[in-house]
Amino acid sequence: MTIGVPPGRRPGALYQVKAEFFRMLGHPVRIRVLELLQAGPTPVRALLAELEVEPSSLSQQLAVLRRAGIVTATREGSTVVYALAGGDVADLLRSARRILTGLLADRNLLLAELRTDPDQALRGTGS
């Protein structure tokens, strides 16, 4: 028996669920939809206007997000409006943006150094 794991549960089950969650987020259209929805509830037609995808592709991606419980859909007449299911998703996207900004800033600094002095690496090795 593993400590902290309820009887009948695999020790790695929680990590599997977490991995599936991040895989679900791992599509460019889904990420962009979530970013757009941070501004508030948005009709499908407005999402289509912002995204360069076919309606059927957007529909598939929205279905994935709905099944995961990350977005909600409400019908207003003949219009379907999507919204984030909660603020935690927006927090996650903001955190991801901060992490990526830091990573890319570091890479840009290295790239700038390489472009400034191509022989710097040779001098730094004592050659």
Helices and strands as residue ranges (DSSP letters): H 13-25, H 28-37, E 42-43, H 44-50, H 55-67, E 71-76, E 79-84, H 87-116, H 120-124
